[in-house]
Amino acid sequence: MDGIPAGRESYSFVCLDCGYGWERSYEIQHTRDLAGKLRVEYYAHGVREPSPITGGKCPECEGRHIRILRPGRVAAAVLAASHGRDGHR
Ligand SMILES: [Zn+2]
């Protein structure tokens, strides 16, 4: 099969330096390089971006200590960070 599906993925991020949380959607393109190796490229609004998994940084403080969460978890993570762990779900 040659048809590698492209897709759209959203990631949520939390900065471990300043506590800022944000969310971003990427268009994912799967391509093969000259050696036939599978590569994943990330685009945001049609512009190529570094992989959020390896190249992400905080838009607030430019810190690189970021944690990637599933979409929709940012609010919960920020809440947990500000309230500590009280077991509230
Ligand atoms: Zn930050």
PDB file of the backbone (N, CA, C, O) and the ligand in Angstrom, with CONECT records:
HET     ZN  A 101       1
ATOM      1  N   MET A   1       0.846  -1.199   0.000  1.00  0.00           N
ATOM      2  CA  MET A   1       0.000   0.000   0.000  1.00  0.00           C
ATOM      3  C   MET A   1       0.875   1.241   0.000  1.00  0.00           C
ATOM      4  O   MET A   1       1.790   1.384   0.812  1.00  0.00           O
ATOM      5  N   ASP A   2       0.574   2.123  -0.921  1.00  0.00           N
ATOM      6  CA  ASP A   2       1.372   3.332  -1.002  1.00  0.00           C
ATOM      7  C   ASP A   2       0.660   4.531  -0.398  1.00  0.00           C
ATOM      8  O   ASP A   2       1.287   5.536  -0.063  1.00  0.00           O
ATOM      9  N   GLY A   3      -0.636   4.418  -0.264  1.00  0.00           N
ATOM     10  CA  GLY A   3      -1.393   5.573   0.222  1.00  0.00           C
ATOM     11  C   GLY A   3      -1.291   5.722   1.721  1.00  0.00           C
ATOM     12  O   GLY A   3      -2.061   5.131   2.477  1.00  0.00           O
ATOM     13  N   ILE A   4      -0.342   6.510   2.132  1.00  0.00           N
ATOM     14  CA  ILE A   4      -0.173   6.748   3.563  1.00  0.00           C
ATOM     15  C   ILE A   4      -1.081   7.909   3.947  1.00  0.00           C
ATOM     16  O   ILE A   4      -0.952   9.003   3.399  1.00  0.00           O
ATOM     17  N   PRO A   5      -1.963   7.689   4.848  1.00  0.00           N
ATOM     18  CA  PRO A   5      -2.915   8.747   5.161  1.00  0.00           C
ATOM     19  C   PRO A   5      -2.269   9.932   5.864  1.00  0.00           C
ATOM     20  O   PRO A   5      -1.459   9.780   6.778  1.00  0.00           O
ATOM     21  N   ALA A   6      -2.654  11.105   5.410  1.00  0.00           N
ATOM     22  CA  ALA A   6      -2.269  12.310   6.128  1.00  0.00           C
ATOM     23  C   ALA A   6      -3.394  12.628   7.090  1.00  0.00           C
ATOM     24  O   ALA A   6      -4.508  12.121   6.957  1.00  0.00           O
ATOM     25  N   GLY A   7      -3.102  13.444   8.024  1.00  0.00           N
ATOM     26  CA  GLY A   7      -4.146  13.707   8.995  1.00  0.00           C
ATOM     27  C   GLY A   7      -3.952  15.024   9.683  1.00  0.00           C
ATOM     28  O   GLY A   7      -3.092  15.834   9.336  1.00  0.00           O
ATOM     29  N   ARG A   8      -4.781  15.197  10.663  1.00  0.00           N
ATOM     30  CA  ARG A   8      -4.732  16.421  11.436  1.00  0.00           C
ATOM     31  C   ARG A   8      -4.695  16.000  12.899  1.00  0.00           C
ATOM     32  O   ARG A   8      -5.490  15.175  13.348  1.00  0.00           O
ATOM     33  N   GLU A   9      -3.780  16.570  13.608  1.00  0.00           N
ATOM     34  CA  GLU A   9      -3.685  16.210  15.014  1.00  0.00           C
ATOM     35  C   GLU A   9      -3.561  17.457  15.848  1.00  0.00           C
ATOM     36  O   GLU A   9      -2.901  18.424  15.467  1.00  0.00           O
ATOM     37  N   SER A  10      -4.203  17.418  16.985  1.00  0.00           N
ATOM     38  CA  SER A  10      -4.087  18.519  17.930  1.00  0.00           C
ATOM     39  C   SER A  10      -3.265  18.059  19.115  1.00  0.00           C
ATOM     40  O   SER A  10      -3.398  16.933  19.594  1.00  0.00           O
ATOM     41  N   TYR A  11      -2.429  18.939  19.566  1.00  0.00           N
ATOM     42  CA  TYR A  11      -1.655  18.652  20.764  1.00  0.00           C
ATOM     43  C   TYR A  11      -1.879  19.768  21.766  1.00  0.00           C
ATOM     44  O   TYR A  11      -2.097  20.926  21.409  1.00  0.00           O
ATOM     45  N   SER A  12      -1.821  19.396  22.987  1.00  0.00           N
ATOM     46  CA  SER A  12      -1.856  20.391  24.054  1.00  0.00           C
ATOM     47  C   SER A  12      -0.498  20.391  24.735  1.00  0.00           C
ATOM     48  O   SER A  12       0.136  19.349  24.901  1.00  0.00           O
ATOM     49  N   PHE A  13      -0.074  21.568  25.118  1.00  0.00           N
ATOM     50  CA  PHE A  13       1.232  21.703  25.730  1.00  0.00           C
ATOM     51  C   PHE A  13       1.120  22.454  27.043  1.00  0.00           C
ATOM     52  O   PHE A  13       0.275  23.333  27.214  1.00  0.00           O
ATOM     53  N   VAL A  14       1.977  22.092  27.944  1.00  0.00           N
ATOM     54  CA  VAL A  14       2.107  22.865  29.178  1.00  0.00           C
ATOM     55  C   VAL A  14       3.584  23.135  29.375  1.00  0.00           C
ATOM     56  O   VAL A  14       4.419  22.237  29.260  1.00  0.00           O
ATOM     57  N   CYS A  15       3.894  24.396  29.677  1.00  0.00           N
ATOM     58  CA  CYS A  15       5.277  24.771  29.933  1.00  0.00           C
ATOM     59  C   CYS A  15       5.607  24.467  31.387  1.00  0.00           C
ATOM     60  O   CYS A  15       4.898  24.892  32.299  1.00  0.00           O
ATOM     61  N   LEU A  16       6.684  23.733  31.589  1.00  0.00           N
ATOM     62  CA  LEU A  16       7.061  23.384  32.956  1.00  0.00           C
ATOM     63  C   LEU A  16       7.869  24.497  33.617  1.00  0.00           C
ATOM     64  O   LEU A  16       8.151  24.445  34.815  1.00  0.00           O
ATOM     65  N   ASP A  17       8.236  25.496  32.832  1.00  0.00           N
ATOM     66  CA  ASP A  17       8.975  26.621  33.404  1.00  0.00           C
ATOM     67  C   ASP A  17       8.041  27.687  33.962  1.00  0.00           C
ATOM     68  O   ASP A  17       8.215  28.149  35.090  1.00  0.00           O
ATOM     69  N   CYS A  18       7.040  28.075  33.157  1.00  0.00           N
ATOM     70  CA  CYS A  18       6.185  29.182  33.592  1.00  0.00           C
ATOM     71  C   CYS A  18       4.734  28.754  33.811  1.00  0.00           C
ATOM     72  O   CYS A  18       3.922  29.546  34.289  1.00  0.00           O
ATOM     73  N   GLY A  19       4.406  27.520  33.468  1.00  0.00           N
ATOM     74  CA  GLY A  19       3.052  27.049  33.720  1.00  0.00           C
ATOM     75  C   GLY A  19       2.045  27.410  32.640  1.00  0.00           C
ATOM     76  O   GLY A  19       0.859  27.112  32.783  1.00  0.00           O
ATOM     77  N   TYR A  20       2.489  28.043  31.568  1.00  0.00           N
ATOM     78  CA  TYR A  20       1.599  28.422  30.484  1.00  0.00           C
ATOM     79  C   TYR A  20       1.099  27.181  29.751  1.00  0.00           C
ATOM     80  O   TYR A  20       1.851  26.231  29.531  1.00  0.00           O
ATOM     81  N   GLY A  21      -0.169  27.201  29.378  1.00  0.00           N
ATOM     82  CA  GLY A  21      -0.732  26.077  28.638  1.00  0.00           C
ATOM     83  C   GLY A  21      -1.331  26.547  27.337  1.00  0.00           C
ATOM     84  O   GLY A  21      -1.943  27.614  27.279  1.00  0.00           O
ATOM     85  N   TRP A  22      -1.161  25.759  26.291  1.00  0.00           N
ATOM     86  CA  TRP A  22      -1.728  26.141  25.000  1.00  0.00           C
ATOM     87  C   TRP A  22      -2.009  24.891  24.178  1.00  0.00           C
ATOM     88  O   TRP A  22      -1.607  23.781  24.527  1.00  0.00           O
ATOM     89  N   GLU A  23      -2.716  25.111  23.071  1.00  0.00           N
ATOM     90  CA  GLU A  23      -3.128  23.999  22.235  1.00  0.00           C
ATOM     91  C   GLU A  23      -2.890  24.364  20.775  1.00  0.00           C
ATOM     92  O   GLU A  23      -3.054  25.522  20.392  1.00  0.00           O
ATOM     93  N   ARG A  24      -2.512  23.404  19.974  1.00  0.00           N
ATOM     94  CA  ARG A  24      -2.237  23.671  18.561  1.00  0.00           C
ATOM     95  C   ARG A  24      -2.635  22.502  17.706  1.00  0.00           C
ATOM     96  O   ARG A  24      -2.522  21.345  18.113  1.00  0.00           O
ATOM     97  N   SER A  25      -3.106  22.812  16.513  1.00  0.00           N
ATOM     98  CA  SER A  25      -3.433  21.766  15.551  1.00  0.00           C
ATOM     99  C   SER A  25      -2.394  21.750  14.445  1.00  0.00           C
ATOM    100  O   SER A  25      -1.917  22.792  13.994  1.00  0.00           O
ATOM    101  N   TYR A  26      -2.063  20.565  14.030  1.00  0.00           N
ATOM    102  CA  TYR A  26      -1.102  20.409  12.951  1.00  0.00           C
ATOM    103  C   TYR A  26      -1.700  19.542  11.862  1.00  0.00           C
ATOM    104  O   TYR A  26      -2.453  18.604  12.124  1.00  0.00           O
ATOM    105  N   GLU A  27      -1.343  19.883  10.632  1.00  0.00           N
ATOM    106  CA  GLU A  27      -1.608  18.947   9.551  1.00  0.00           C
ATOM    107  C   GLU A  27      -0.384  18.054   9.423  1.00  0.00           C
ATOM    108  O   GLU A  27       0.751  18.525   9.345  1.00  0.00           O
ATOM    109  N   ILE A  28      -0.642  16.779   9.405  1.00  0.00           N
ATOM    110  CA  ILE A  28       0.454  15.815   9.373  1.00  0.00           C
ATOM    111  C   ILE A  28       0.584  15.254   7.966  1.00  0.00           C
ATOM    112  O   ILE A  28      -0.398  14.799   7.378  1.00  0.00           O
ATOM    113  N   GLN A  29       1.780  15.286   7.436  1.00  0.00           N
ATOM    114  CA  GLN A  29       2.051  14.689   6.134  1.00  0.00           C
ATOM    115  C   GLN A  29       3.081  13.594   6.308  1.00  0.00           C
ATOM    116  O   GLN A  29       4.115  13.776   6.951  1.00  0.00           O
ATOM    117  N   HIS A  30       2.775  12.460   5.723  1.00  0.00           N
ATOM    118  CA  HIS A  30       3.733  11.365   5.754  1.00  0.00           C
ATOM    119  C   HIS A  30       4.419  11.310   4.399  1.00  0.00           C
ATOM    120  O   HIS A  30       3.760  11.204   3.364  1.00  0.00           O
ATOM    121  N   THR A  31       5.716  11.379   4.408  1.00  0.00           N
ATOM    122  CA  THR A  31       6.456  11.316   3.152  1.00  0.00           C
ATOM    123  C   THR A  31       7.577  10.298   3.298  1.00  0.00           C
ATOM    124  O   THR A  31       7.897   9.835   4.392  1.00  0.00           O
ATOM    125  N   ARG A  32       8.156   9.973   2.156  1.00  0.00           N
ATOM    126  CA  ARG A  32       9.315   9.101   2.182  1.00  0.00           C
ATOM    127  C   ARG A  32      10.513   9.870   1.669  1.00  0.00           C
ATOM    128  O   ARG A  32      10.416  10.591   0.675  1.00  0.00           O
ATOM    129  N   ASP A  33      11.629   9.722   2.332  1.00  0.00           N
ATOM    130  CA  ASP A  33      12.826  10.387   1.832  1.00  0.00           C
ATOM    131  C   ASP A  33      13.490   9.505   0.787  1.00  0.00           C
ATOM    132  O   ASP A  33      12.962   8.445   0.452  1.00  0.00           O
ATOM    133  N   LEU A  34      14.633   9.922   0.269  1.00  0.00           N
ATOM    134  CA  LEU A  34      15.268   9.231  -0.847  1.00  0.00           C
ATOM    135  C   LEU A  34      15.646   7.800  -0.496  1.00  0.00           C
ATOM    136  O   LEU A  34      15.715   6.939  -1.372  1.00  0.00           O
ATOM    137  N   ALA A  35      15.883   7.553   0.745  1.00  0.00           N
ATOM    138  CA  ALA A  35      16.236   6.204   1.170  1.00  0.00           C
ATOM    139  C   ALA A  35      15.002   5.345   1.424  1.00  0.00           C
ATOM    140  O   ALA A  35      15.105   4.184   1.818  1.00  0.00           O
ATOM    141  N   GLY A  36      13.840   5.937   1.191  1.00  0.00           N
ATOM    142  CA  GLY A  36      12.606   5.185   1.385  1.00  0.00           C
ATOM    143  C   GLY A  36      12.161   5.138   2.832  1.00  0.00           C
ATOM    144  O   GLY A  36      11.277   4.367   3.206  1.00  0.00           O
ATOM    145  N   LYS A  37      12.775   5.956   3.618  1.00  0.00           N
ATOM    146  CA  LYS A  37      12.427   5.993   5.030  1.00  0.00           C
ATOM    147  C   LYS A  37      11.219   6.898   5.254  1.00  0.00           C
ATOM    148  O   LYS A  37      11.103   7.967   4.656  1.00  0.00           O
ATOM    149  N   LEU A  38      10.353   6.458   6.103  1.00  0.00           N
ATOM    150  CA  LEU A  38       9.142   7.221   6.368  1.00  0.00           C
ATOM    151  C   LEU A  38       9.453   8.424   7.254  1.00  0.00           C
ATOM    152  O   LEU A  38      10.127   8.317   8.279  1.00  0.00           O
ATOM    153  N   ARG A  39       8.937   9.568   6.819  1.00  0.00           N
ATOM    154  CA  ARG A  39       9.118  10.781   7.611  1.00  0.00           C
ATOM    155  C   ARG A  39       7.770  11.398   7.888  1.00  0.00           C
ATOM    156  O   ARG A  39       6.827  11.246   7.112  1.00  0.00           O
ATOM    157  N   VAL A  40       7.693  12.073   8.967  1.00  0.00           N
ATOM    158  CA  VAL A  40       6.474  12.791   9.318  1.00  0.00           C
ATOM    159  C   VAL A  40       6.798  14.273   9.314  1.00  0.00           C
ATOM    160  O   VAL A  40       7.747  14.724   9.955  1.00  0.00           O
ATOM    161  N   GLU A  41       5.987  15.020   8.577  1.00  0.00           N
ATOM    162  CA  GLU A  41       6.183  16.464   8.550  1.00  0.00           C
ATOM    163  C   GLU A  41       4.964  17.144   9.130  1.00  0.00           C
ATOM    164  O   GLU A  41       3.831  16.702   8.941  1.00  0.00           O
ATOM    165  N   TYR A  42       5.213  18.205   9.827  1.00  0.00           N
ATOM    166  CA  TYR A  42       4.140  18.927  10.505  1.00  0.00           C
ATOM    167  C   TYR A  42       3.946  20.289   9.869  1.00  0.00           C
ATOM    168  O   TYR A  42       4.900  21.033   9.642  1.00  0.00           O
ATOM    169  N   TYR A  43       2.694  20.596   9.586  1.00  0.00           N
ATOM    170  CA  TYR A  43       2.362  21.910   9.047  1.00  0.00           C
ATOM    171  C   TYR A  43       1.307  22.554   9.928  1.00  0.00           C
ATOM    172  O   TYR A  43       0.383  21.893  10.404  1.00  0.00           O
ATOM    173  N   ALA A  44       1.458  23.837  10.134  1.00  0.00           N
ATOM    174  CA  ALA A  44       0.429  24.596  10.828  1.00  0.00           C
ATOM    175  C   ALA A  44       0.050  25.740   9.915  1.00  0.00           C
ATOM    176  O   ALA A  44       0.885  26.584   9.591  1.00  0.00           O
ATOM    177  N   HIS A  45      -1.205  25.774   9.496  1.00  0.00           N
ATOM    178  CA  HIS A  45      -1.691  26.790   8.560  1.00  0.00           C
ATOM    179  C   HIS A  45      -0.832  26.816   7.303  1.00  0.00           C
ATOM    180  O   HIS A  45      -0.518  27.887   6.783  1.00  0.00           O
ATOM    181  N   GLY A  46      -0.457  25.657   6.824  1.00  0.00           N
ATOM    182  CA  GLY A  46       0.287  25.558   5.573  1.00  0.00           C
ATOM    183  C   GLY A  46       1.769  25.841   5.688  1.00  0.00           C
ATOM    184  O   GLY A  46       2.487  25.782   4.690  1.00  0.00           O
ATOM    185  N   VAL A  47       2.240  26.146   6.879  1.00  0.00           N
ATOM    186  CA  VAL A  47       3.658  26.443   7.066  1.00  0.00           C
ATOM    187  C   VAL A  47       4.311  25.276   7.777  1.00  0.00           C
ATOM    188  O   VAL A  47       3.803  24.773   8.779  1.00  0.00           O
ATOM    189  N   ARG A  48       5.436  24.859   7.249  1.00  0.00           N
ATOM    190  CA  ARG A  48       6.149  23.746   7.842  1.00  0.00           C
ATOM    191  C   ARG A  48       6.662  24.131   9.222  1.00  0.00           C
ATOM    192  O   ARG A  48       7.219  25.210   9.420  1.00  0.00           O
ATOM    193  N   GLU A  49       6.464  23.230  10.163  1.00  0.00           N
ATOM    194  CA  GLU A  49       6.887  23.488  11.537  1.00  0.00           C
ATOM    195  C   GLU A  49       7.783  22.352  11.986  1.00  0.00           C
ATOM    196  O   GLU A  49       7.662  21.232  11.490  1.00  0.00           O
ATOM    197  N   PRO A  50       8.678  22.625  12.917  1.00  0.00           N
ATOM    198  CA  PRO A  50       9.417  21.512  13.502  1.00  0.00           C
ATOM    199  C   PRO A  50       8.463  20.626  14.277  1.00  0.00           C
ATOM    200  O   PRO A  50       7.404  21.075  14.715  1.00  0.00           O
ATOM    201  N   SER A  51       8.835  19.381  14.443  1.00  0.00           N
ATOM    202  CA  SER A  51       7.984  18.475  15.192  1.00  0.00           C
ATOM    203  C   SER A  51       7.715  19.021  16.579  1.00  0.00           C
ATOM    204  O   SER A  51       8.644  19.389  17.299  1.00  0.00           O
ATOM    205  N   PRO A  52       6.449  19.076  16.957  1.00  0.00           N
ATOM    206  CA  PRO A  52       6.147  19.577  18.299  1.00  0.00           C
ATOM    207  C   PRO A  52       6.705  18.653  19.383  1.00  0.00           C
ATOM    208  O   PRO A  52       6.868  19.056  20.535  1.00  0.00           O
ATOM    209  N   ILE A  53       6.988  17.427  19.000  1.00  0.00           N
ATOM    210  CA  ILE A  53       7.449  16.461  19.993  1.00  0.00           C
ATOM    211  C   ILE A  53       8.920  16.689  20.324  1.00  0.00           C
ATOM    212  O   ILE A  53       9.343  16.501  21.465  1.00  0.00           O
ATOM    213  N   THR A  54       9.700  17.095  19.317  1.00  0.00           N
ATOM    214  CA  THR A  54      11.125  17.285  19.576  1.00  0.00           C
ATOM    215  C   THR A  54      11.539  18.749  19.526  1.00  0.00           C
ATOM    216  O   THR A  54      12.570  19.117  20.088  1.00  0.00           O
ATOM    217  N   GLY A  55      10.750  19.589  18.859  1.00  0.00           N
ATOM    218  CA  GLY A  55      11.206  20.965  18.642  1.00  0.00           C
ATOM    219  C   GLY A  55      10.319  22.019  19.253  1.00  0.00           C
ATOM    220  O   GLY A  55      10.426  23.198  18.915  1.00  0.00           O
ATOM    221  N   GLY A  56       9.447  21.610  20.145  1.00  0.00           N
ATOM    222  CA  GLY A  56       8.515  22.590  20.690  1.00  0.00           C
ATOM    223  C   GLY A  56       9.152  23.495  21.713  1.00  0.00           C
ATOM    224  O   GLY A  56      10.102  23.121  22.401  1.00  0.00           O
ATOM    225  N   LYS A  57       8.610  24.692  21.801  1.00  0.00           N
ATOM    226  CA  LYS A  57       9.027  25.564  22.891  1.00  0.00           C
ATOM    227  C   LYS A  57       7.881  26.475  23.286  1.00  0.00           C
ATOM    228  O   LYS A  57       6.926  26.675  22.536  1.00  0.00           O
ATOM    229  N   CYS A  58       8.004  27.015  24.470  1.00  0.00           N
ATOM    230  CA  CYS A  58       6.933  27.804  25.044  1.00  0.00           C
ATOM    231  C   CYS A  58       6.840  29.163  24.358  1.00  0.00           C
ATOM    232  O   CYS A  58       7.845  29.868  24.262  1.00  0.00           O
ATOM    233  N   PRO A  59       5.651  29.548  23.878  1.00  0.00           N
ATOM    234  CA  PRO A  59       5.502  30.860  23.249  1.00  0.00           C
ATOM    235  C   PRO A  59       5.585  32.009  24.258  1.00  0.00           C
ATOM    236  O   PRO A  59       5.777  33.162  23.872  1.00  0.00           O
ATOM    237  N   GLU A  60       5.445  31.704  25.514  1.00  0.00           N
ATOM    238  CA  GLU A  60       5.488  32.749  26.538  1.00  0.00           C
ATOM    239  C   GLU A  60       6.916  33.057  26.971  1.00  0.00           C
ATOM    240  O   GLU A  60       7.351  34.208  26.922  1.00  0.00           O
ATOM    241  N   CYS A  61       7.638  32.031  27.392  1.00  0.00           N
ATOM    242  CA  CYS A  61       8.969  32.267  27.969  1.00  0.00           C
ATOM    243  C   CYS A  61      10.072  31.625  27.136  1.00  0.00           C
ATOM    244  O   CYS A  61      11.246  31.680  27.504  1.00  0.00           O
ATOM    245  N   GLU A  62       9.685  30.999  25.984  1.00  0.00           N
ATOM    246  CA  GLU A  62      10.642  30.328  25.114  1.00  0.00           C
ATOM    247  C   GLU A  62      11.338  29.169  25.794  1.00  0.00           C
ATOM    248  O   GLU A  62      12.365  28.688  25.314  1.00  0.00           O
ATOM    249  N   GLY A  63      10.790  28.720  26.900  1.00  0.00           N
ATOM    250  CA  GLY A  63      11.369  27.589  27.595  1.00  0.00           C
ATOM    251  C   GLY A  63      11.175  26.310  26.803  1.00  0.00           C
ATOM    252  O   GLY A  63      10.201  26.174  26.062  1.00  0.00           O
ATOM    253  N   ARG A  64      12.079  25.397  26.954  1.00  0.00           N
ATOM    254  CA  ARG A  64      11.977  24.145  26.217  1.00  0.00           C
ATOM    255  C   ARG A  64      11.522  22.987  27.096  1.00  0.00           C
ATOM    256  O   ARG A  64      11.427  21.847  26.640  1.00  0.00           O
ATOM    257  N   HIS A  65      11.248  23.285  28.342  1.00  0.00           N
ATOM    258  CA  HIS A  65      10.731  22.240  29.218  1.00  0.00           C
ATOM    259  C   HIS A  65       9.229  22.181  29.083  1.00  0.00           C
ATOM    260  O   HIS A  65       8.499  22.677  29.941  1.00  0.00           O
ATOM    261  N   ILE A  66       8.767  21.575  28.003  1.00  0.00           N
ATOM    262  CA  ILE A  66       7.335  21.521  27.804  1.00  0.00           C
ATOM    263  C   ILE A  66       6.859  20.079  27.868  1.00  0.00           C
ATOM    264  O   ILE A  66       7.583  19.141  27.532  1.00  0.00           O
ATOM    265  N   ARG A  67       5.654  19.940  28.296  1.00  0.00           N
ATOM    266  CA  ARG A  67       5.035  18.625  28.371  1.00  0.00           C
ATOM    267  C   ARG A  67       3.884  18.598  27.387  1.00  0.00           C
ATOM    268  O   ARG A  67       3.090  19.535  27.304  1.00  0.00           O
ATOM    269  N   ILE A  68       3.811  17.507  26.643  1.00  0.00           N
ATOM    270  CA  ILE A  68       2.744  17.368  25.661  1.00  0.00           C
ATOM    271  C   ILE A  68       1.633  16.522  26.255  1.00  0.00           C
ATOM    272  O   ILE A  68       1.870  15.452  26.815  1.00  0.00           O
ATOM    273  N   LEU A  69       0.425  17.024  26.122  1.00  0.00           N
ATOM    274  CA  LEU A  69      -0.744  16.323  26.648  1.00  0.00           C
ATOM    275  C   LEU A  69      -1.702  16.055  25.508  1.00  0.00           C
ATOM    276  O   LEU A  69      -1.541  16.579  24.406  1.00  0.00           O
ATOM    277  N   ARG A  70      -2.670  15.258  25.775  1.00  0.00           N
ATOM    278  CA  ARG A  70      -3.721  15.081  24.783  1.00  0.00           C
ATOM    279  C   ARG A  70      -4.575  16.334  24.747  1.00  0.00           C
ATOM    280  O   ARG A  70      -4.677  17.053  25.742  1.00  0.00           O
ATOM    281  N   PRO A  71      -5.197  16.601  23.582  1.00  0.00           N
ATOM    282  CA  PRO A  71      -6.025  17.804  23.480  1.00  0.00           C
ATOM    283  C   PRO A  71      -7.112  17.825  24.534  1.00  0.00           C
ATOM    284  O   PRO A  71      -7.653  16.786  24.912  1.00  0.00           O
ATOM    285  N   GLY A  72      -7.419  19.000  24.996  1.00  0.00           N
ATOM    286  CA  GLY A  72      -8.501  19.161  25.953  1.00  0.00           C
ATOM    287  C   GLY A  72      -8.071  18.973  27.394  1.00  0.00           C
ATOM    288  O   GLY A  72      -8.883  19.071  28.315  1.00  0.00           O
ATOM    289  N   ARG A  73      -6.781  18.702  27.584  1.00  0.00           N
ATOM    290  CA  ARG A  73      -6.298  18.456  28.941  1.00  0.00           C
ATOM    291  C   ARG A  73      -5.595  19.652  29.537  1.00  0.00           C
ATOM    292  O   ARG A  73      -5.229  19.641  30.712  1.00  0.00           O
ATOM    293  N   VAL A  74      -5.404  20.680  28.739  1.00  0.00           N
ATOM    294  CA  VAL A  74      -4.627  21.821  29.223  1.00  0.00           C
ATOM    295  C   VAL A  74      -5.279  22.427  30.451  1.00  0.00           C
ATOM    296  O   VAL A  74      -4.618  22.664  31.463  1.00  0.00           O
ATOM    297  N   ALA A  75      -6.580  22.678  30.361  1.00  0.00           N
ATOM    298  CA  ALA A  75      -7.272  23.307  31.480  1.00  0.00           C
ATOM    299  C   ALA A  75      -7.116  22.481  32.749  1.00  0.00           C
ATOM    300  O   ALA A  75      -6.874  23.016  33.832  1.00  0.00           O
ATOM    301  N   ALA A  76      -7.259  21.173  32.596  1.00  0.00           N
ATOM    302  CA  ALA A  76      -7.149  20.300  33.763  1.00  0.00           C
ATOM    303  C   ALA A  76      -5.745  20.341  34.347  1.00  0.00           C
ATOM    304  O   ALA A  76      -5.569  20.345  35.566  1.00  0.00           O
ATOM    305  N   ALA A  77      -4.744  20.372  33.467  1.00  0.00           N
ATOM    306  CA  ALA A  77      -3.362  20.367  33.939  1.00  0.00           C
ATOM    307  C   ALA A  77      -3.030  21.674  34.644  1.00  0.00           C
ATOM    308  O   ALA A  77      -2.367  21.680  35.681  1.00  0.00           O
ATOM    309  N   VAL A  78      -3.494  22.778  34.074  1.00  0.00           N
ATOM    310  CA  VAL A  78      -3.237  24.080  34.693  1.00  0.00           C
ATOM    311  C   VAL A  78      -3.931  24.151  36.040  1.00  0.00           C
ATOM    312  O   VAL A  78      -3.386  24.670  37.014  1.00  0.00           O
ATOM    313  N   LEU A  79      -5.140  23.621  36.076  1.00  0.00           N
ATOM    314  CA  LEU A  79      -5.895  23.593  37.318  1.00  0.00           C
ATOM    315  C   LEU A  79      -5.153  22.772  38.373  1.00  0.00           C
ATOM    316  O   LEU A  79      -5.019  23.182  39.525  1.00  0.00           O
ATOM    317  N   ALA A  80      -4.676  21.601  37.946  1.00  0.00           N
ATOM    318  CA  ALA A  80      -3.974  20.725  38.878  1.00  0.00           C
ATOM    319  C   ALA A  80      -2.705  21.402  39.393  1.00  0.00           C
ATOM    320  O   ALA A  80      -2.341  21.261  40.561  1.00  0.00           O
ATOM    321  N   ALA A  81      -2.037  22.140  38.501  1.00  0.00           N
ATOM    322  CA  ALA A  81      -0.800  22.796  38.891  1.00  0.00           C
ATOM    323  C   ALA A  81      -1.062  23.910  39.905  1.00  0.00           C
ATOM    324  O   ALA A  81      -0.257  24.138  40.809  1.00  0.00           O
ATOM    325  N   SER A  82      -2.181  24.594  39.750  1.00  0.00           N
ATOM    326  CA  SER A  82      -2.439  25.715  40.641  1.00  0.00           C
ATOM    327  C   SER A  82      -3.102  25.290  41.945  1.00  0.00           C
ATOM    328  O   SER A  82      -3.033  26.001  42.948  1.00  0.00           O
ATOM    329  N   HIS A  83      -3.745  24.123  41.921  1.00  0.00           N
ATOM    330  CA  HIS A  83      -4.439  23.683  43.130  1.00  0.00           C
ATOM    331  C   HIS A  83      -3.718  22.555  43.848  1.00  0.00           C
ATOM    332  O   HIS A  83      -4.106  22.158  44.947  1.00  0.00           O
ATOM    333  N   GLY A  84      -2.661  22.040  43.218  1.00  0.00           N
ATOM    334  CA  GLY A  84      -2.031  20.869  43.789  1.00  0.00           C
ATOM    335  C   GLY A  84      -2.904  19.663  43.544  1.00  0.00           C
ATOM    336  O   GLY A  84      -3.951  19.759  42.903  1.00  0.00           O
ATOM    337  N   ARG A  85      -2.475  18.535  44.053  1.00  0.00           N
ATOM    338  CA  ARG A  85      -3.241  17.321  43.814  1.00  0.00           C
ATOM    339  C   ARG A  85      -4.198  17.092  44.970  1.00  0.00           C
ATOM    340  O   ARG A  85      -3.792  16.725  46.073  1.00  0.00           O
ATOM    341  N   ASP A  86      -5.469  17.314  44.699  1.00  0.00           N
ATOM    342  CA  ASP A  86      -6.426  17.050  45.760  1.00  0.00           C
ATOM    343  C   ASP A  86      -7.389  15.921  45.383  1.00  0.00           C
ATOM    344  O   ASP A  86      -8.403  15.694  46.042  1.00  0.00           O
ATOM    345  N   GLY A  87      -7.035  15.224  44.298  1.00  0.00           N
ATOM    346  CA  GLY A  87      -7.824  14.053  43.913  1.00  0.00           C
ATOM    347  C   GLY A  87      -9.158  14.373  43.296  1.00  0.00           C
ATOM    348  O   GLY A  87      -9.988  13.480  43.122  1.00  0.00           O
ATOM    349  N   HIS A  88      -9.386  15.622  42.960  1.00  0.00           N
ATOM    350  CA  HIS A  88     -10.658  15.997  42.369  1.00  0.00           C
ATOM    351  C   HIS A  88     -10.657  15.678  40.881  1.00  0.00           C
ATOM    352  O   HIS A  88      -9.802  16.173  40.147  1.00  0.00           O
ATOM    353  N   ARG A  89     -11.607  14.855  40.421  1.00  0.00           N
ATOM    354  CA  ARG A  89     -11.690  14.570  38.990  1.00  0.00           C
ATOM    355  C   ARG A  89     -13.027  14.986  38.470  1.00  0.00           C
ATOM    356  O   ARG A  89     -13.302  14.830  37.280  1.00  0.00           O
TER     357      ARG A  89
HETATM  358 ZN    ZN A 101       6.992  29.039  29.526  1.00  0.00          ZN2+
END
